[in-house]
Amino acid sequence: MTSTFAKNIIKNYKSIIDRLYKDGLILRHNELSYKNENNECKLEYYTKNEHSNVLYDSSIRSMDLYDSLFKHNQFNIEFKDGSLILFQCLISKDVITKQRIIFIKPFLNDYNDDDMYDDSWESYQNADNASNLLNFPLIIRADYNSDEFKSDHPVSHLTLSNIASCRIPVVANISFGRFVEFILHQIFNRYDIDLVKPNYARSIRDYEEKMVHISWK
């Protein structure tokens, strides 16, 4: 039986997907699936399979990581520029105990030409201007683990470009809606889209709050 909390996350997820389609920002998506095991509920993209393990391969190049995820449909959302979002969370007794959200942008040059939005990432990378691409993906990962007790592992943190030691403290677990809003603001320069974005309980430690960290009101 799916928990009420999980149902609310799925409902919120669907409303965000609908809004992104309405604004012409995404090409496709995969629905959230849930699995109940040992009194826990796991939410993730329903297409997830063994190919998602590439995320834990520290020897793979970032572009190869992206290509593998893209090729094997291992994501929740594909934006018009080919960027991907992956979302997973584990719920126990209607509380999130673990969560991971990953954003991967396959190239760093701007993608603001309206004409480009007629094409998918696959057609764009084969176009005449493909030589202008900088094959250097941007990776942003938000992690949350309520059982994390190590002093150098904030319970909620942000990691950039898969740098293992990069753990920027975050004031609280970032909801899916707030993370998507962050990407819309900082990557796509879109501030005109209102999304439902639940807030979760603060998890930042006192000494982490004295560091440079991420917060919001």
The 8 nearest C-alpha neighbors of each residue, nearest first, counted from 0:
[[1, 2, 35, 40, 34, 3, 38, 33],
 [0, 2, 5, 3, 6, 40, 35, 33],
 [3, 1, 5, 4, 6, 93, 0, 40],
 [4, 2, 6, 5, 7, 1, 93, 8],
 [3, 5, 7, 93, 2, 6, 8, 94],
 [6, 4, 8, 2, 7, 3, 9, 1],
 [5, 7, 3, 9, 4, 8, 10, 2],
 [6, 8, 10, 4, 5, 9, 11, 3],
 [7, 9, 11, 5, 10, 6, 12, 4],
 [10, 8, 12, 6, 7, 11, 13, 5],
 [11, 9, 7, 13, 12, 8, 6, 14],
 [10, 12, 8, 14, 9, 13, 7, 15],
 [11, 13, 9, 15, 10, 14, 8, 16],
 [14, 12, 16, 10, 15, 11, 17, 9],
 [13, 15, 17, 11, 16, 12, 18, 10],
 [16, 14, 18, 12, 17, 13, 19, 11],
 [15, 17, 13, 19, 18, 14, 12, 20],
 [18, 16, 14, 20, 15, 19, 21, 13],
 [17, 19, 21, 15, 20, 16, 14, 22],
 [18, 20, 16, 22, 24, 21, 17, 25],
 [21, 19, 23, 17, 22, 18, 25, 24],
 [22, 20, 18, 19, 23, 17, 24, 16],
 [21, 23, 19, 20, 24, 18, 25, 192],
 [24, 22, 20, 21, 25, 19, 26, 79],
 [25, 23, 19, 22, 79, 78, 20, 26],
 [24, 26, 78, 79, 20, 77, 27, 23],
 [27, 25, 79, 78, 77, 24, 28, 119],
 [28, 26, 77, 25, 76, 29, 78, 20],
 [27, 29, 76, 75, 77, 30, 26, 74],
 [30, 28, 75, 44, 45, 76, 31, 74],
 [31, 29, 44, 45, 32, 28, 75, 13],
 [30, 32, 44, 43, 45, 42, 29, 9],
 [33, 31, 45, 43, 42, 44, 30, 34],
 [32, 34, 42, 41, 40, 43, 35, 31],
 [33, 35, 41, 40, 36, 42, 32, 39],
 [34, 36, 40, 39, 41, 38, 33, 37],
 [35, 37, 39, 38, 34, 40, 41, 33],
 [38, 36, 39, 35, 40, 91, 34, 41],
 [37, 39, 36, 35, 91, 40, 92, 90],
 [40, 38, 91, 36, 37, 35, 90, 41],
 [39, 41, 35, 90, 34, 89, 33, 36],
 [40, 42, 89, 34, 33, 88, 90, 35],
 [43, 41, 33, 88, 87, 32, 31, 89],
 [44, 42, 87, 31, 32, 86, 45, 41],
 [45, 43, 31, 46, 75, 47, 30, 29],
 [44, 46, 32, 47, 31, 30, 43, 29],
 [47, 45, 44, 73, 48, 72, 29, 74],
 [46, 48, 45, 73, 44, 51, 49, 43],
 [49, 47, 50, 51, 46, 73, 52, 71],
 [48, 50, 51, 52, 47, 53, 73, 71],
 [49, 51, 52, 48, 53, 71, 68, 73],
 [50, 52, 53, 49, 48, 73, 54, 47],
 [53, 51, 54, 50, 55, 49, 56, 48],
 [52, 54, 56, 51, 55, 50, 64, 67],
 [55, 53, 52, 56, 51, 64, 57, 68],
 [56, 54, 53, 52, 57, 51, 58, 59],
 [55, 57, 53, 58, 54, 59, 52, 64],
 [58, 56, 59, 55, 54, 60, 161, 53],
 [57, 59, 56, 60, 55, 61, 53, 64],
 [60, 58, 57, 56, 64, 61, 63, 53],
 [61, 59, 63, 62, 64, 58, 57, 65],
 [62, 60, 64, 63, 65, 136, 59, 135],
 [61, 63, 65, 64, 60, 66, 136, 135],
 [64, 62, 66, 60, 65, 61, 67, 59],
 [63, 65, 61, 67, 62, 66, 60, 53],
 [64, 66, 62, 68, 63, 67, 69, 61],
 [65, 67, 63, 69, 64, 68, 70, 62],
 [68, 66, 70, 64, 69, 65, 63, 71],
 [67, 69, 73, 65, 71, 66, 70, 72],
 [68, 70, 66, 72, 67, 71, 65, 73],
 [69, 71, 67, 68, 72, 66, 73, 65],
 [70, 72, 68, 73, 69, 67, 50, 51],
 [73, 71, 69, 70, 74, 68, 46, 47],
 [72, 74, 68, 71, 47, 51, 46, 69],
 [75, 73, 85, 76, 72, 84, 83, 44],
 [74, 76, 29, 85, 28, 44, 84, 86],
 [77, 75, 28, 84, 83, 74, 27, 78],
 [76, 78, 83, 27, 82, 25, 26, 81],
 [79, 77, 25, 82, 81, 80, 26, 24],
 [78, 80, 25, 26, 81, 24, 116, 119],
 [81, 79, 78, 82, 120, 110, 119, 116],
 [80, 82, 120, 78, 79, 77, 83, 105],
 [83, 81, 104, 78, 103, 80, 77, 105],
 [82, 84, 77, 103, 76, 102, 78, 74],
 [83, 85, 102, 76, 101, 75, 74, 103],
 [86, 84, 74, 101, 75, 100, 83, 102],
 [85, 87, 100, 99, 43, 75, 101, 84],
 [88, 86, 43, 99, 42, 98, 100, 85],
 [87, 89, 98, 42, 97, 41, 99, 90],
 [88, 90, 41, 97, 96, 95, 40, 98],
 [91, 89, 95, 40, 94, 39, 96, 93],
 [90, 92, 39, 94, 93, 95, 40, 96],
 [93, 91, 94, 90, 39, 38, 2, 95],
 [92, 94, 4, 91, 90, 2, 95, 3],
 [93, 95, 91, 90, 92, 96, 4, 89],
 [96, 94, 90, 97, 89, 91, 93, 88],
 [95, 97, 145, 90, 89, 144, 94, 91],
 [98, 96, 144, 89, 143, 88, 95, 145],
 [97, 99, 88, 143, 87, 142, 89, 144],
 [98, 100, 142, 87, 141, 86, 88, 143],
 [101, 99, 86, 141, 85, 140, 87, 142],
 [100, 102, 140, 85, 84, 139, 141, 103],
 [101, 103, 84, 139, 83, 138, 140, 85],
 [104, 102, 138, 83, 82, 137, 105, 101],
 [103, 105, 82, 137, 136, 106, 138, 83],
 [106, 104, 136, 82, 103, 81, 137, 135],
 [107, 105, 136, 134, 133, 135, 104, 108],
 [106, 108, 133, 109, 135, 136, 137, 105],
 [107, 109, 106, 133, 132, 110, 131, 134],
 [110, 108, 111, 107, 112, 106, 187, 132],
 [109, 111, 112, 108, 80, 115, 113, 187],
 [112, 110, 109, 113, 115, 187, 116, 114],
 [111, 113, 114, 115, 110, 116, 109, 117],
 [114, 112, 115, 116, 111, 117, 110, 118],
 [115, 113, 116, 112, 117, 118, 111, 110],
 [116, 114, 117, 113, 112, 118, 110, 123],
 [115, 117, 118, 114, 113, 79, 119, 112],
 [118, 116, 115, 114, 119, 113, 79, 123],
 [119, 117, 116, 115, 122, 123, 120, 79],
 [118, 120, 121, 122, 123, 79, 81, 117],
 [121, 119, 81, 123, 122, 80, 124, 118],
 [120, 122, 119, 123, 124, 125, 118, 81],
 [121, 123, 125, 119, 120, 124, 118, 126],
 [122, 124, 120, 126, 125, 121, 118, 119],
 [123, 125, 129, 121, 126, 122, 120, 128],
 [126, 124, 122, 123, 129, 121, 127, 128],
 [127, 125, 123, 129, 128, 124, 122, 130],
 [128, 126, 129, 125, 130, 124, 123, 131],
 [127, 129, 130, 126, 131, 132, 124, 123],
 [128, 130, 124, 131, 126, 132, 127, 125],
 [129, 131, 128, 132, 127, 133, 124, 126],
 [132, 130, 129, 128, 133, 108, 127, 134],
 [133, 131, 129, 130, 134, 106, 108, 128],
 [132, 134, 106, 135, 107, 108, 131, 136],
 [135, 133, 106, 132, 136, 62, 105, 107],
 [134, 136, 106, 133, 107, 137, 62, 105],
 [137, 135, 105, 106, 104, 62, 134, 61],
 [136, 138, 104, 103, 160, 105, 135, 139],
 [137, 139, 160, 103, 102, 159, 136, 140],
 [140, 138, 159, 102, 101, 158, 160, 103],
 [139, 141, 101, 158, 157, 100, 102, 159],
 [140, 142, 157, 100, 99, 156, 101, 158],
 [143, 141, 99, 156, 155, 98, 157, 140],
 [142, 144, 155, 98, 97, 154, 172, 99],
 [143, 145, 97, 154, 146, 147, 96, 155],
 [144, 146, 96, 147, 154, 97, 143, 95],
 [147, 145, 144, 148, 96, 154, 97, 143],
 [146, 148, 154, 144, 145, 149, 152, 153],
 [147, 149, 146, 150, 152, 154, 153, 145],
 [150, 148, 152, 151, 147, 153, 154, 146],
 [149, 151, 152, 148, 153, 147, 207, 204],
 [150, 152, 149, 153, 166, 148, 164, 207],
 [153, 151, 149, 150, 154, 147, 166, 148],
 [154, 152, 155, 168, 156, 151, 203, 166],
 [153, 155, 144, 147, 143, 145, 152, 202],
 [156, 154, 143, 153, 169, 172, 142, 171],
 [155, 157, 168, 169, 167, 166, 142, 153],
 [156, 158, 141, 167, 166, 140, 142, 168],
 [159, 157, 140, 165, 166, 139, 161, 141],
 [158, 160, 139, 161, 138, 162, 140, 165],
 [161, 159, 138, 162, 137, 139, 158, 136],
 [162, 160, 159, 163, 158, 138, 140, 139],
 [163, 161, 165, 160, 164, 159, 158, 166],
 [162, 164, 165, 161, 158, 166, 160, 159],
 [163, 165, 162, 166, 158, 161, 151, 152],
 [166, 164, 158, 162, 163, 167, 159, 157],
 [167, 165, 158, 156, 157, 164, 168, 152],
 [166, 168, 157, 156, 212, 165, 158, 169],
 [169, 167, 156, 212, 153, 166, 155, 207],
 [170, 168, 213, 156, 155, 171, 212, 214],
 [169, 171, 203, 214, 201, 202, 213, 168],
 [172, 170, 201, 202, 169, 155, 200, 173],
 [171, 173, 155, 143, 199, 174, 170, 169],
 [174, 172, 171, 178, 177, 175, 199, 141],
 [175, 173, 177, 176, 197, 178, 196, 172],
 [174, 176, 178, 177, 179, 173, 196, 12],
 [177, 175, 196, 179, 174, 178, 195, 180],
 [176, 178, 180, 196, 174, 179, 175, 181],
 [177, 179, 181, 175, 180, 176, 173, 174],
 [180, 178, 182, 176, 181, 177, 183, 175],
 [179, 181, 177, 183, 178, 182, 184, 176],
 [180, 182, 178, 184, 179, 183, 185, 177],
 [183, 181, 179, 186, 185, 184, 180, 178],
 [182, 184, 187, 180, 189, 181, 186, 185],
 [185, 183, 188, 189, 181, 182, 190, 187],
 [184, 186, 182, 188, 183, 181, 187, 189],
 [187, 185, 182, 183, 188, 184, 181, 189],
 [186, 188, 183, 189, 184, 185, 182, 111],
 [189, 187, 184, 185, 186, 183, 190, 182],
 [190, 188, 184, 183, 187, 191, 192, 185],
 [189, 191, 184, 192, 188, 183, 193, 180],
 [190, 192, 189, 193, 184, 188, 183, 194],
 [193, 191, 190, 194, 189, 180, 18, 183],
 [194, 192, 191, 195, 180, 190, 18, 196],
 [193, 195, 196, 176, 192, 15, 180, 177],
 [196, 194, 176, 197, 11, 193, 15, 177],
 [195, 197, 176, 177, 194, 174, 198, 175],
 [198, 196, 174, 195, 199, 176, 177, 175],
 [199, 197, 174, 196, 200, 173, 172, 171],
 [198, 200, 172, 171, 201, 197, 174, 173],
 [199, 201, 171, 202, 198, 172, 170, 203],
 [202, 200, 171, 170, 203, 199, 172, 204],
 [201, 203, 171, 170, 154, 200, 204, 155],
 [202, 204, 170, 201, 171, 207, 169, 208],
 [205, 203, 207, 206, 208, 202, 153, 170],
 [204, 206, 208, 207, 203, 209, 210, 202],
 [205, 207, 209, 208, 204, 210, 203, 150],
 [208, 206, 204, 210, 209, 205, 168, 203],
 [207, 209, 205, 210, 206, 204, 212, 203],
 [210, 208, 207, 206, 211, 205, 212, 204],
 [211, 209, 207, 208, 212, 206, 168, 167],
 [210, 212, 209, 213, 208, 167, 168, 207],
 [211, 213, 168, 169, 210, 167, 208, 214],
 [214, 212, 169, 170, 168, 215, 211, 167],
 [213, 215, 170, 169, 212, 216, 171, 168],
 [216, 214, 213, 170, 171, 169, 198, 177],
 [215, 214, 198, 170, 213, 171, 177, 201]]
